[in-house]
């Protein structure tokens, strides 16, 4: 199975592509930077970017982080809209969709639901054998989110 892991956002979206055939192997990862300031154009841009990744890697499943509490209501609404565009794009492509809270991702990846960013990054590197320099937090989170679905298979 090929899993697309997504850490949703409105301006930047962390993504990873994980192959689960012979243990978890990261095939691709990065940040999708959304340039448009217009809300509807931004959602279309998000969908277009996700749509380009799916066939490139023959993705079978999407693993995406669920929303958690935000102090800013405007931010939570924008991220929810971005998640909706991503999930709709995945469903239209025929992907199985997995959703995990941040606590569930940390629990599945580190064994501790309150793990900090450094602990998550360390386990991501151990589980995937990644030897790259420091990754952006959004990318590390996207890999961890994909690993959460991998642990569920």
C-alpha positions as CSV (number, residue, x, y, z in Angstrom):
1,X,0.0,0.0,0.0
2,X,1.2,3.5,-0.8
3,X,0.0,6.1,1.8
4,X,-0.1,9.8,1.3
5,X,0.3,11.5,4.7
6,X,-0.9,15.1,5.1
7,X,-0.4,17.7,7.8
8,X,-3.1,20.2,6.7
9,X,-2.8,23.9,6.6
10,X,-3.8,26.9,4.7
11,X,-0.5,28.4,3.6
12,X,1.8,25.4,3.8
13,X,0.9,21.7,3.8
14,X,3.3,19.0,4.8
15,X,3.1,15.8,2.8
16,X,4.8,12.4,2.7
17,X,4.4,9.4,0.5
18,X,5.0,6.1,2.4
19,X,5.4,2.6,0.8
20,X,4.3,-0.1,3.3
21,X,5.3,-3.2,1.2
22,X,8.6,-4.0,3.0
23,X,8.3,-2.0,6.1
24,X,7.7,1.8,6.0
25,X,9.8,3.4,3.3
26,X,9.5,7.2,2.6
27,X,9.3,7.7,-1.2
28,X,8.7,11.4,-1.2
29,X,8.1,14.3,1.2
30,X,7.9,18.1,1.2
31,X,5.9,21.2,1.7
32,X,3.2,22.4,-0.6
33,X,3.2,26.2,-0.5
34,X,-0.1,27.8,-1.3
35,X,0.4,31.1,-3.0
36,X,-3.2,32.4,-3.6
37,X,-4.7,34.8,-1.2
38,X,-8.3,34.3,-2.4
39,X,-10.0,31.5,-0.4
40,X,-11.6,29.7,-3.3
41,X,-8.5,29.9,-5.4
42,X,-6.5,28.6,-2.4
43,X,-8.7,25.6,-2.0
44,X,-8.5,24.8,-5.8
45,X,-4.7,25.1,-5.6
46,X,-4.6,22.7,-2.6
47,X,-6.7,20.2,-4.6
48,X,-4.6,20.6,-7.7
49,X,-1.4,19.9,-5.7
50,X,-2.9,16.8,-4.0
51,X,-4.3,15.6,-7.4
52,X,-0.8,15.7,-8.9
53,X,0.8,13.6,-6.1
54,X,-1.7,10.7,-6.2
55,X,-1.0,9.3,-9.7
56,X,2.7,10.1,-9.6
57,X,3.1,7.6,-6.7
58,X,0.1,5.4,-7.3
59,X,-1.3,6.3,-3.9
60,X,-3.9,3.9,-2.3
61,X,-4.7,5.7,0.9
62,X,-4.8,9.1,2.5
63,X,-3.8,9.6,6.1
64,X,-4.7,13.1,7.4
65,X,-4.6,14.8,10.8
66,X,-7.9,15.7,12.3
67,X,-8.5,19.2,13.7
68,X,-7.7,19.9,17.2
69,X,-8.5,22.9,19.3
70,X,-7.3,26.3,17.9
71,X,-7.4,29.5,19.9
72,X,-8.3,31.4,16.7
73,X,-11.7,30.4,15.2
74,X,-10.8,31.9,11.8
75,X,-7.8,29.6,11.6
76,X,-9.8,26.5,12.5
77,X,-12.4,27.3,9.8
78,X,-9.7,27.8,7.2
79,X,-7.9,24.6,8.1
80,X,-11.2,22.7,8.1
81,X,-11.9,24.0,4.6
82,X,-8.4,22.9,3.4
83,X,-9.0,19.4,5.0
84,X,-12.3,19.2,3.2
85,X,-10.6,20.0,-0.2
86,X,-7.9,17.4,0.5
87,X,-10.3,14.7,1.6
88,X,-12.7,15.3,-1.3
89,X,-9.8,15.1,-3.7
90,X,-8.7,11.8,-2.2
91,X,-12.2,10.3,-2.2
92,X,-12.7,11.3,-5.9
93,X,-9.4,9.5,-6.6
94,X,-10.8,6.3,-4.9
95,X,-8.4,6.4,-1.9
96,X,-9.2,5.0,1.5
97,X,-9.1,7.8,4.0
98,X,-7.7,7.5,7.6
99,X,-8.0,10.4,10.1
100,X,-6.1,10.7,13.3
101,X,-5.9,13.3,16.1
102,X,-2.5,14.6,17.0
103,X,-2.7,12.5,20.2
104,X,-3.4,9.3,18.2
105,X,-0.5,10.0,15.8
106,X,1.9,10.5,18.7
107,X,0.6,7.4,20.4
108,X,1.0,5.2,17.3
109,X,4.4,6.5,16.4
110,X,6.1,6.9,19.8
111,X,3.9,4.9,22.2
112,X,3.1,8.1,24.1
113,X,0.3,10.4,23.2
114,X,1.9,13.4,24.8
115,X,5.3,13.0,23.1
116,X,7.0,16.3,22.1
117,X,8.2,17.2,18.6
118,X,11.7,15.9,19.2
119,X,10.4,12.5,20.3
120,X,8.2,12.3,17.2
121,X,11.0,13.3,14.9
122,X,13.3,10.7,16.5
123,X,10.8,7.9,16.0
124,X,10.0,9.0,12.5
125,X,13.7,8.7,11.6
126,X,14.1,5.3,13.4
127,X,11.0,3.8,11.8
128,X,11.7,5.1,8.3
129,X,15.5,5.0,8.4
130,X,15.6,8.6,7.2
131,X,19.1,10.1,7.3
132,X,18.3,13.5,5.9
133,X,19.1,16.8,7.6
134,X,16.5,18.4,9.8
135,X,13.0,18.3,8.3
136,X,10.4,21.0,8.6
137,X,8.0,20.3,11.4
138,X,5.1,20.0,8.9
139,X,7.0,17.4,6.9
140,X,7.9,15.4,10.0
141,X,4.2,15.5,11.1
142,X,3.1,14.4,7.6
143,X,5.4,11.4,7.8
144,X,4.2,10.6,11.3
145,X,0.6,10.8,10.1
146,X,1.3,8.3,7.3
147,X,3.0,6.1,9.9
148,X,-0.1,6.2,12.0
149,X,-2.1,4.6,9.1
150,X,0.8,2.2,8.5
151,X,0.5,1.0,12.1
152,X,-3.3,0.5,11.5
153,X,-3.0,-1.8,8.5
